[in-house]
Amino acid sequence: MACPVKLLIIFFLEVVTSVICTLQNASTTGSSKLSITAREEFPYSIFEKEVKSLLFDISQNESENLQIRASLLDTKYAEIDGNATQSVMGGSRTNISVKVKGVFLGRTWMSLQVNKAGQSGRADDGQYDKPGLERSEEQSEWYELPEKYAISVRRKDGVLSHIFTGLVIVLVCVANVAMGCKTELQVIKDVLRRPIAPLTGMFSQFVLMPMISFAIAKMLNFDPVNAFGLFAMGCSPGGAASNAYSYLLAGDVSLSVTMTLCSTVLALGMIPLWLFTFGEMVIYDTDVKIPYENILTSLAGLIIPVGIGLLIKWKLSRVAEKIVWGIRPIMIIFLILVFTLGIYANLYIFDLMRDKPEILLAGALVPYLGFIFGGIVAFIARQSWKNIRTIAIETGIQNTGIAIVLLKVSLPPPDNDISIVPPIASSIFTPIPLVIAIIAHETYLRCFKKKEKEELQLSDTTENGHSEEMKENGVKQIHYHQLDGSDSGDEKNHVQAVV
């Protein structure tokens, strides 16, 4: 047991040290008796190209005059409009106004710096924090105050942007209705009777893909908002496109449809679960709060159409057939709108991609690694090559439509605009290896398989020619039979011809 006298001495020394530090801080920070209070609440939000005045109340009790100037950490997102330096008379109570102009959507921080004549000797007294400031003769008396003011610049959504967002929501809902209409429940029951393949696919979709997207976001040092967008996409499996790719690449379409339906329904619980656990870790160092209620509402609004489609399929089969038939022209119209109206309304996304090329890399890595590891997991589970192709396709293809709607509707600005960039980048890169595989598969079918078919037809023609020749010679048929083992070897393959 420790000596009481020793513990008492240690406690006394700690108290004395604390008092000395407090007095030193009071002598340094309180010597100027400067008090700055912001009137606005921070983080403060402004629009692009908008100028806002931020007011600060200044209280300075000494007789010496002060100069105060504002600076921004990153002028790419916002800049100081007008004169950034203002004077404060000694012994006065006044306020200063700092004009800030939004430049581009994002987040930055503003700090205030103080210049007081005769204070250059305090450069190393610990009174002010000076990150990033180089000591020169002109800057030797400027010191940065420790308080930082967060400023977020948001994009002003125009009419076209709202129209495009509405079209995306409508399309995803219509696609989910169509998916329900073309789903054969009996086929799904048959697939689920052998659950190894769908369970393997569910593991790849809901465990493997979130971990891959999380690891890539950490590996590339994504900022919290983009990391959250990439992770949300990795948690959103399925999509009607995977069924078409499975068909074109000779996969198991029944398994593909079953996995798509199951993943869409399970997403209602799995996506919030992942975002509540690893999602918090992704954005732990930001003030953004995950709006789980909005996410659940968005997912419910996107999954309910699947149930509506199933109900239509069950009660109105003819109507369901018309809906499935009509989804193709709707998709064509939507793609035209995406590559015209969508690009024009969201040109900022290309600026973000240009400034952050790691987003493009992540957009390619997530689906490509999904294809590879999904196939490996299916191979380990001893699935057929047909099922391996299907599970690999279902794993790598993410439902970027659900991810974009979820992020766009749920997150506050500017995070809703920034976070959708990784899903869009992924939607650009995902089809590339699939299209290459389809071309290779079709080439193989048209060239090598065609040659095999021609050889088979030639063989059939030759056999038919021999048959005709035997008929001309009066041979009706030939019987082959094995003789007993007691016979000689030459008689084991005895041929009897019937004339």
C-alpha positions in Angstrom: 0.0 0.0 0.0 1.3 3.5 -0.9 2.5 5.8 1.8 -0.2 8.4 2.8 2.4 11.1 3.2 3.7 10.4 -0.3 0.2 10.5 -1.7 -0.5 13.8 0.1 2.7 15.4 -1.3 1.8 14.3 -4.8 -1.7 15.7 -4.5 -0.3 19.0 -3.1 2.1 19.3 -6.1 -0.6 18.6 -8.6 -2.8 21.3 -7.0 0.1 23.8 -7.0 0.9 23.0 -10.7 -2.8 23.4 -11.7 -3.0 26.8 -10.0 0.2 28.0 -11.6 -1.0 26.9 -15.1 -4.3 28.7 -14.5 -2.6 31.9 -13.5 -0.3 31.7 -16.5 -3.2 31.3 -18.8 -5.1 34.1 -17.1 -2.0 36.3 -17.5 -1.6 35.6 -21.2 -5.2 35.3 -22.4 -6.6 37.7 -20.0 -3.9 40.4 -20.4 -5.6 41.7 -23.4 -9.1 41.1 -21.9 -10.4 40.4 -25.4 -13.8 38.8 -25.8 -15.3 37.7 -29.1 -18.8 36.3 -29.4 -20.5 35.2 -32.6 -24.1 36.2 -33.2 -24.8 33.4 -35.7 -25.1 29.8 -34.9 -22.3 27.6 -36.3 -21.9 25.5 -38.5 -23.3 28.3 -40.7 -24.8 27.5 -44.1 -24.7 29.6 -47.3 -25.4 28.9 -50.9 -23.0 29.0 -53.8 -22.3 32.6 -55.1 -24.2 34.0 -52.1 -22.6 36.6 -49.8 -23.5 36.6 -46.1 -22.4 38.9 -43.3 -21.3 37.3 -40.1 -21.4 39.5 -37.0 -19.1 39.2 -34.0 -19.4 41.2 -30.8 -16.0 42.5 -29.6 -15.2 43.5 -26.1 -11.7 45.0 -25.5 -11.0 46.7 -22.1 -7.4 47.8 -22.7 -6.5 51.2 -24.1 -4.4 49.8 -26.9 -6.0 49.4 -30.4 -6.4 46.0 -32.0 -6.7 44.7 -35.5 -8.8 41.7 -36.3 -8.9 39.8 -39.6 -10.7 36.8 -40.8 -9.3 33.9 -42.9 -10.7 30.7 -44.3 -9.0 27.4 -44.2 -9.9 26.4 -47.8 -10.8 29.2 -50.3 -12.0 26.6 -52.8 -15.3 26.4 -51.0 -15.7 30.0 -49.7 -13.8 33.3 -49.6 -13.8 36.5 -47.7 -15.6 39.2 -49.7 -14.1 42.6 -49.2 -11.7 43.8 -46.5 -10.9 41.0 -44.1 -9.0 43.3 -41.6 -10.9 45.6 -39.2 -9.7 47.8 -36.4 -11.1 47.8 -32.8 -10.5 50.8 -30.6 -9.0 50.2 -27.2 -11.4 50.1 -24.2 -14.5 49.8 -26.4 -17.4 47.5 -27.0 -18.2 47.1 -30.7 -19.0 44.6 -33.4 -17.3 43.6 -36.6 -18.9 42.2 -39.8 -17.2 39.6 -41.9 -18.6 39.0 -45.4 -18.3 35.4 -46.7 -19.0 34.4 -50.2 -19.9 30.8 -51.1 -17.8 29.4 -54.0 -18.4 25.7 -54.3 -20.3 23.2 -52.2 -18.3 21.7 -49.3 -17.2 22.5 -45.8 -14.5 24.9 -44.6 -13.6 26.7 -41.3 -13.1 30.4 -40.6 -10.7 31.7 -38.0 -10.0 35.1 -36.5 -6.5 36.5 -36.1 -5.5 39.4 -33.8 -2.7 42.0 -34.2 -1.8 44.0 -31.2 1.2 46.4 -31.2 4.0 45.4 -29.0 2.9 41.8 -28.7 5.4 40.2 -31.0 7.4 39.1 -28.0 4.6 36.7 -27.1 5.0 34.6 -30.1 6.0 31.6 -28.1 4.0 32.1 -24.9 1.3 29.7 -25.9 -1.4 32.3 -26.0 -2.4 31.7 -29.6 -2.4 28.8 -31.9 -0.7 29.5 -35.2 -1.0 26.5 -37.5 0.0 27.2 -41.0 1.3 30.7 -40.4 4.8 31.4 -41.4 6.6 33.9 -39.2 7.7 36.9 -41.3 8.2 40.6 -40.4 4.7 41.4 -41.6 3.1 38.5 -39.8 5.1 38.5 -36.6 2.3 40.2 -34.7 -0.6 38.2 -36.0 -1.9 35.4 -33.9 -4.7 33.0 -34.6 -7.4 32.6 -32.0 -8.2 29.0 -31.0 -11.9 29.3 -31.9 -12.9 27.9 -35.3 -16.2 28.6 -37.1 -17.5 25.9 -39.4 -19.1 27.1 -42.7 -20.9 24.8 -45.1 -21.6 25.8 -48.7 -24.6 24.2 -50.2 -25.9 24.1 -53.8 -29.0 25.9 -54.8 -31.2 23.3 -56.4 -32.9 24.6 -59.5 -36.1 23.4 -61.1 -34.2 20.9 -63.4 -32.4 19.4 -60.4 -35.7 18.8 -58.5 -37.3 17.3 -61.7 -34.3 15.0 -62.1 -34.5 13.9 -58.5 -38.2 13.2 -58.8 -37.7 11.2 -62.0 -35.1 9.0 -60.2 -37.4 8.3 -57.4 -40.3 7.5 -59.7 -38.1 5.3 -61.9 -36.8 3.3 -58.9 -40.4 2.8 -57.7 -41.6 1.7 -61.1 -38.7 -0.7 -61.6 -39.5 -2.2 -58.2 -43.2 -2.6 -59.2 -42.1 -4.3 -62.4 -39.7 -6.6 -60.5 -42.6 -7.7 -58.4 -44.8 -8.2 -61.4 -42.3 -10.5 -63.2 -41.4 -12.5 -60.1 -42.7 -16.1 -60.1 -43.3 -17.1 -56.5 -43.2 -20.8 -57.4 -39.8 -20.4 -59.0 -38.6 -18.6 -55.8 -40.0 -21.4 -53.7 -38.1 -24.0 -55.8 -34.9 -22.0 -55.5 -35.3 -21.6 -51.7 -35.7 -25.4 -51.3 -32.0 -25.6 -52.0 -30.9 -22.7 -49.9 -27.1 -23.0 -50.1 -26.9 -20.8 -53.3 -29.2 -18.0 -52.1 -27.6 -18.0 -48.6 -24.1 -17.8 -50.2 -25.3 -14.8 -52.3 -26.9 -13.1 -49.2 -23.6 -13.5 -47.3 -21.7 -11.9 -50.2 -24.2 -9.1 -50.6 -24.8 -8.1 -47.0 -21.4 -9.0 -45.4 -18.8 -8.9 -48.0 -19.8 -5.8 -50.0 -20.2 -3.5 -46.9 -16.8 -4.6 -45.6 -15.2 -4.0 -49.1 -16.6 -0.5 -49.4 -15.6 0.3 -45.8 -12.1 -0.9 -46.3 -11.7 1.1 -49.6 -13.0 4.3 -48.0 -10.5 3.9 -45.2 -7.6 2.9 -47.5 -8.2 6.0 -49.8 -8.6 8.3 -46.8 -12.0 9.5 -47.9 -13.5 12.5 -46.2 -16.5 11.5 -44.0 -19.2 12.5 -46.3 -17.8 10.7 -49.4 -16.9 7.7 -47.2 -20.5 7.5 -46.0 -21.8 7.7 -49.5 -19.5 4.9 -50.7 -20.4 2.8 -47.7 -24.2 3.3 -48.2 -23.8 2.1 -51.8 -21.9 -1.0 -50.6 -24.8 -1.7 -48.3 -27.4 -1.5 -51.1 -27.3 -4.8 -53.0 -29.4 -6.0 -55.9 -31.1 -4.3 -58.8 -33.0 -5.4 -61.8 -30.0 -5.0 -64.1 -28.3 -8.0 -62.5 -31.1 -10.3 -63.8 -30.5 -9.1 -67.4 -26.7 -9.6 -67.0 -27.2 -13.1 -65.6 -29.4 -14.0 -68.6 -26.8 -12.6 -71.1 -23.9 -14.4 -69.4 -25.7 -17.8 -69.2 -26.3 -17.6 -65.4 -29.1 -19.0 -63.4 -31.9 -16.4 -63.9 -34.2 -18.0 -61.3 -31.4 -17.7 -58.7 -30.7 -14.1 -59.8 -34.4 -13.1 -59.5 -34.7 -14.8 -56.1 -31.5 -13.1 -54.8 -32.7 -9.7 -56.1 -36.1 -10.0 -54.4 -34.6 -11.3 -51.1 -31.9 -8.6 -51.0 -34.5 -5.8 -51.7 -36.7 -7.0 -48.8 -33.8 -7.6 -46.4 -32.3 -4.2 -47.2 -35.1 -2.6 -45.1 -33.3 -4.0 -42.0 -29.7 -4.6 -43.1 -29.0 -1.1 -44.5 -29.9 0.7 -41.3 -28.1 -1.9 -39.3 -24.8 -1.4 -41.2 -25.2 2.4 -41.1 -25.8 2.4 -37.4 -22.7 0.3 -36.7 -19.9 0.9 -39.2 -21.6 4.0 -40.6 -21.0 5.8 -37.2 -17.3 4.7 -37.5 -17.1 6.2 -41.0 -18.3 9.6 -40.0 -17.1 9.7 -36.4 -15.1 12.9 -36.9 -17.9 15.0 -38.3 -20.9 16.8 -36.9 -23.2 15.2 -39.4 -25.9 13.1 -37.7 -27.3 10.1 -39.5 -31.0 10.6 -40.0 -32.1 7.0 -39.4 -35.8 7.9 -39.4 -35.5 9.4 -42.9 -33.5 6.4 -44.1 -36.1 3.9 -42.8 -38.9 6.0 -44.5 -37.0 6.2 -47.8 -36.3 2.4 -47.8 -39.9 1.6 -46.9 -41.1 3.9 -49.7 -38.8 2.0 -52.2 -39.6 -1.5 -51.0 -43.4 -1.2 -50.8 -43.6 -1.0 -54.7 -42.2 -4.6 -54.7 -45.1 -5.8 -52.7 -47.5 -3.9 -54.9 -46.0 -5.7 -58.0 -46.4 -9.1 -56.3 -50.0 -8.3 -55.5 -50.7 -7.3 -59.1 -49.0 -10.5 -60.3 -51.2 -12.5 -58.0 -54.5 -10.8 -58.7 -54.1 -9.2 -62.2 -51.7 -11.3 -64.2 -52.5 -9.7 -67.5 -51.9 -6.2 -66.1 -48.6 -7.5 -64.7 -47.6 -8.7 -68.1 -48.3 -5.3 -69.6 -46.3 -3.5 -66.9 -43.3 -5.8 -67.5 -43.6 -5.2 -71.2 -43.9 -1.4 -70.7 -40.8 -1.1 -68.4 -38.5 -1.4 -71.4 -39.6 1.8 -73.2 -39.7 3.5 -69.8 -36.1 2.5 -69.2 -35.0 3.8 -72.6 -36.7 7.2 -72.0 -35.1 7.4 -68.6 -31.6 6.7 -69.9 -32.1 9.5 -72.5 -33.2 11.8 -69.7 -30.2 10.8 -67.5 -27.7 11.5 -70.3 -29.3 14.8 -71.1 -31.2 16.4 -68.3 -29.4 14.5 -65.6 -25.9 15.5 -66.7 -26.9 19.2 -67.3 -28.6 19.4 -63.8 -25.7 17.8 -62.0 -22.6 19.1 -63.7 -21.1 19.8 -60.3 -20.5 16.0 -59.9 -17.9 16.0 -62.6 -16.1 18.9 -60.9 -16.0 16.8 -57.7 -14.7 13.8 -59.6 -12.0 15.8 -61.3 -10.8 17.3 -58.0 -11.0 13.9 -56.2 -9.8 11.2 -58.6 -9.8 8.7 -55.8 -13.6 8.7 -56.0 -13.3 7.3 -59.6 -10.9 4.6 -58.3 -13.2 3.6 -55.5 -16.2 3.6 -58.0 -14.3 0.9 -60.0 -12.8 -1.0 -57.1 -16.0 -1.7 -55.2 -18.0 -3.5 -57.9 -14.9 -5.2 -59.4 -13.8 -6.6 -56.1 -17.4 -7.6 -55.5 -17.4 -9.7 -58.8 -14.1 -11.4 -57.8 -14.8 -12.2 -54.1 -18.4 -13.1 -54.8 -17.2 -15.7 -57.2 -14.6 -16.9 -54.8 -17.2 -17.3 -52.0 -19.5 -19.2 -54.4 -16.6 -21.5 -55.4 -15.7 -22.2 -51.8 -19.4 -23.1 -51.2 -19.0 -25.7 -54.1 -21.6 -24.1 -56.3 -21.9 -24.9 -60.0 -20.2 -22.6 -62.5 -23.6 -21.4 -63.5 -24.4 -20.4 -59.9 -20.8 -19.0 -59.5 -21.4 -16.6 -62.4 -24.8 -15.6 -61.0 -23.6 -15.0 -57.4 -20.6 -13.0 -58.7 -22.9 -10.8 -60.8 -25.4 -10.3 -58.0 -22.6 -9.4 -55.5 -20.8 -6.9 -57.7 -23.8 -5.0 -59.0 -25.1 -2.6 -56.4 -28.5 -0.9 -56.4 -27.1 2.6 -56.9 -30.6 4.0 -57.5 -31.7 3.1 -53.9 -28.4 4.5 -52.6 -28.7 7.8 -54.4 -32.4 8.3 -53.4 -31.5 7.4 -49.8 -28.6 9.8 -49.6 -30.3 12.6 -51.5 -33.5 12.5 -49.4 -32.0 11.7 -46.0 -28.8 13.7 -45.5 -28.8 17.5 -45.0 -27.1 19.8 -47.5 -24.4 20.0 -48.7 -23.8 16.4 -47.7 -26.7 15.1 -49.7 -25.1 16.5 -52.9 -21.6 15.4 -52.1 -22.4 11.9 -50.8 -24.0 10.7 -54.1 -20.8 11.1 -56.1 -19.3 7.7 -55.2 -22.5 5.8 -56.2 -22.7 7.7 -59.5 -19.0 6.9 -60.2 -19.7 3.2 -59.4 -22.7 3.2 -61.8 -20.3 4.4 -64.5 -17.7 1.8 -64.0 -19.8 -1.3 -63.1 -21.0 -2.2 -66.6 -17.5 -2.1 -68.2 -16.3 -5.7 -67.3 -19.8 -7.1 -67.8 -20.0 -5.7 -71.3 -16.6 -7.1 -72.1 -17.7 -10.5 -70.7 -20.9 -10.4 -72.8 -18.9 -9.7 -75.9 -16.4 -12.5 -75.2 -19.3 -14.9 -74.4 -21.2 -14.0 -77.6 -18.0 -14.3 -79.6 -17.3 -17.8 -78.2 -20.9 -18.9 -78.9 -20.8 -17.6 -82.5 -17.4 -18.8 -83.4 -16.3 -21.9 -81.4 -19.8 -23.3 -80.7 -20.7 -22.7 -84.3 -17.7 -24.7 -85.4 -18.6 -27.5 -83.0 -22.1 -27.5 -84.3 -20.9 -27.7 -87.9 -18.7 -30.7 -87.0 -21.6 -32.4 -85.3 -23.8 -31.8 -88.4 -21.0 -33.2 -90.6 -20.8 -36.3 -88.4 -24.5 -36.8 -88.6 -24.4 -36.4 -92.3 -21.6 -39.1 -92.6 -23.6 -41.5 -90.4 -26.7 -41.0 -92.6 -24.6 -41.7 -95.7 -23.3 -45.0 -94.2 -26.9 -46.0 -93.4 -28.0 -45.4 -97.0 -25.1 -47.4 -98.3 -25.9 -50.3 -96.1 -29.5 -50.2 -97.2 -28.4 -50.3 -100.8 -26.3 -53.4 -100.0 -29.3 -55.1 -98.5 -28.2 -54.7 -94.8 -31.1 -53.6 -92.7 -29.5 -53.3 -89.3 -26.5 -54.2 -87.3 -26.7 -55.8 -83.8 -23.8 -55.5 -81.4 -23.6 -58.0 -78.4 -20.9 -59.2 -76.0 -20.1 -62.8 -76.0 -19.2 -64.9 -72.9 -15.8 -64.6 -71.4 -15.0 -68.2 -72.4 -14.8 -67.1 -76.0 -11.7 -66.0 -77.6 -10.7 -62.4 -77.6 -11.4 -62.1 -81.3 -15.0 -63.1 -80.7 -15.7 -60.6 -77.9 -16.7 -57.8 -80.3 -18.9 -60.0 -82.5 -21.0 -58.1 -85.0 -24.1 -59.6 -86.4 -25.6 -58.2 -89.6 -29.2 -58.7 -90.5 -29.7 -58.9 -94.2 
